[in-house]
Amino acid sequence: MKIEAESATDGRRLRSERSRLAIIEAALSLQDDGVLLPTAQQISDRAGVGIRSFFRHFEDMESLFACGDDHIRDSYEALFLGGDRSGSLEERIDRVAIRYADAYEKLTNKHEATRAQLWRYEILRKNYARNQRGLRKDLEKWLPELKQTHRLDREAIHAIASFDMWHRLRYHQGLSKQTAINVIVNLLTSQLSQ
């Protein structure tokens, strides 16, 4: 009898964990599909669970966002980290511009969804700030020459390599991916060659 009770408890726990994961993945997939601010009902529908199940797992959207970030953090950080960081300044600028462009393209909807709700959720502000600090450190590993530049030039270089610049070039100015990369490379090169 005790074994049957433990088995039933384990089964409920596994179903609960599957539902929780389905909710997290549904929220992320909705954002990938362009629904930047999905509602709890939209997420529940996508996950195939009832709205009550959603709120059993997540007391509010902020707790869902925290779990969603935990779920995908390694994968989005891996988009930026790594890569061949050897060679001339020109070679490294080319490689970092391409690597960041590829990452920004994959993360555009998630980034825009986060920015749209920064004012509302502390966890998003915290995660966003952490990611910005990480990108700054990563860019300085690609381009250690940054440490020798004047602070204003260094800030300009970080702005050039940012998602905000990328988004402006791609979506506001309507440039192709390759043209936007070329602009970033040109700007980084001119800033670092002064």
C-alpha positions in Angstrom: 0.0 0.0 0.0 2.8 2.4 0.9 4.6 1.7 -2.4 1.3 2.5 -4.3 0.9 5.8 -2.4 4.5 6.8 -3.2 4.0 5.9 -6.8 0.9 8.0 -7.0 2.7 10.9 -5.4 5.6 10.6 -7.8 3.2 10.5 -10.7 1.5 13.7 -9.6 4.8 15.3 -9.0 6.0 14.4 -12.6 2.7 15.6 -14.1 3.0 18.9 -12.1 6.6 19.3 -13.3 5.6 18.6 -16.9 2.8 21.2 -16.7 5.1 23.8 -15.2 7.7 23.2 -18.0 4.9 23.3 -20.6 3.8 26.7 -19.3 7.4 28.1 -19.4 8.0 26.8 -22.9 4.6 28.1 -24.1 5.4 31.6 -22.8 8.8 31.5 -24.6 7.3 30.1 -27.8 4.6 32.8 -27.9 7.3 35.4 -27.6 9.3 33.7 -30.4 6.1 33.9 -32.5 5.8 37.6 -32.0 3.3 37.7 -29.1 5.6 39.9 -27.0 3.2 40.3 -24.1 1.3 37.1 -23.8 -1.5 36.8 -21.3 -1.8 34.0 -18.7 -4.8 32.7 -20.8 -2.8 32.6 -24.0 0.1 30.9 -22.3 -2.3 28.3 -20.7 -3.9 27.6 -24.0 -0.6 27.1 -25.8 0.6 24.9 -22.9 -2.6 22.8 -23.0 -3.3 23.4 -19.3 -6.1 25.2 -17.6 -5.7 28.8 -16.3 -6.0 27.5 -12.7 -3.1 25.2 -13.4 -1.1 28.3 -14.6 -1.8 30.1 -11.3 -1.0 27.0 -9.2 2.5 27.0 -10.7 3.0 30.8 -11.0 1.5 33.3 -8.6 2.0 36.1 -11.2 3.7 36.9 -14.5 6.8 38.0 -12.8 7.4 34.6 -11.2 6.9 33.1 -14.7 9.5 35.5 -16.2 12.0 34.6 -13.5 11.6 30.9 -14.3 11.6 31.5 -18.0 15.0 33.4 -17.7 16.4 30.6 -15.6 15.2 28.1 -18.2 16.9 29.7 -21.2 19.8 31.8 -19.7 22.5 29.3 -20.6 21.3 29.0 -24.2 21.1 32.8 -24.8 24.4 33.5 -23.1 26.1 30.8 -25.2 25.0 32.8 -28.3 27.4 35.6 -27.3 30.2 33.7 -25.5 33.0 31.8 -27.2 34.2 32.3 -30.7 37.7 32.8 -32.0 39.0 35.9 -30.1 42.5 35.8 -31.6 44.0 37.7 -34.5 44.2 41.3 -35.5 41.9 44.0 -34.2 40.2 44.1 -37.6 39.6 40.3 -37.6 38.2 40.4 -34.0 35.9 43.3 -34.9 34.5 41.4 -37.8 33.9 38.2 -35.8 32.3 39.9 -32.8 30.0 41.9 -35.1 28.9 38.7 -36.8 28.5 36.8 -33.5 26.5 39.6 -31.9 24.4 40.1 -35.0 23.4 36.4 -35.0 22.6 36.5 -31.3 20.5 39.7 -31.6 18.6 38.3 -34.6 17.7 35.2 -32.6 16.7 37.1 -29.4 14.9 40.1 -30.9 11.4 39.2 -29.7 12.6 38.2 -26.3 14.6 41.4 -25.9 11.7 43.5 -27.1 9.3 41.7 -24.8 11.6 42.4 -21.9 12.1 46.0 -22.7 8.3 46.5 -23.0 7.8 45.4 -19.4 10.9 46.7 -17.6 8.8 49.4 -15.9 6.5 46.7 -14.5 8.7 43.9 -13.2 11.7 44.1 -10.9 13.0 40.7 -12.0 13.1 41.9 -15.6 15.1 45.0 -14.6 17.5 42.9 -12.6 18.0 40.3 -15.3 18.3 43.0 -18.0 21.0 44.8 -15.9 22.9 41.6 -15.4 22.8 40.8 -19.1 24.0 44.3 -20.0 27.0 44.0 -17.6 27.8 40.6 -19.1 27.8 41.9 -22.6 30.1 44.8 -21.6 32.6 42.3 -20.0 32.3 40.0 -23.0 33.0 42.8 -25.5 36.1 43.8 -23.5 37.3 40.2 -23.9 36.8 40.4 -27.6 38.4 43.8 -27.8 40.8 44.3 -24.9 41.9 47.5 -26.6 38.8 49.1 -25.0 40.6 49.3 -21.7 43.1 51.7 -23.2 40.4 54.1 -24.6 39.0 57.2 -23.1 35.9 56.5 -21.1 33.7 58.4 -23.5 35.0 56.4 -26.5 34.5 53.2 -24.5 30.9 54.1 -23.8 30.4 54.9 -27.5 31.8 51.5 -28.5 29.5 49.7 -26.1 26.6 51.7 -27.6 27.6 50.7 -31.1 27.8 47.0 -30.1 24.4 47.1 -28.3 21.1 45.6 -29.2 19.6 49.1 -29.3 22.0 50.0 -32.2 21.3 46.7 -33.9 17.6 47.1 -33.6 17.8 50.7 -34.9 19.8 49.6 -38.0 17.7 46.6 -38.8 14.1 47.6 -37.9 14.0 51.4 -37.9 16.4 52.0 -40.8 15.5 48.9 -42.6 19.0 47.7 -43.4 19.7 44.1 -44.3 21.6 42.0 -41.8 24.8 42.2 -43.8 24.6 45.9 -44.3 23.9 46.4 -40.6 27.0 44.3 -39.8 29.0 46.4 -42.1 27.8 49.6 -40.4 28.7 48.2 -37.0 32.2 47.0 -38.2 32.8 50.4 -39.7 31.8 52.3 -36.6 33.8 50.0 -34.2 36.8 50.2 -36.5 36.7 54.0 -36.7 36.2 54.3 -32.9 39.1 52.0 -32.0 41.4 53.4 -34.6 41.4 56.9 -33.2 
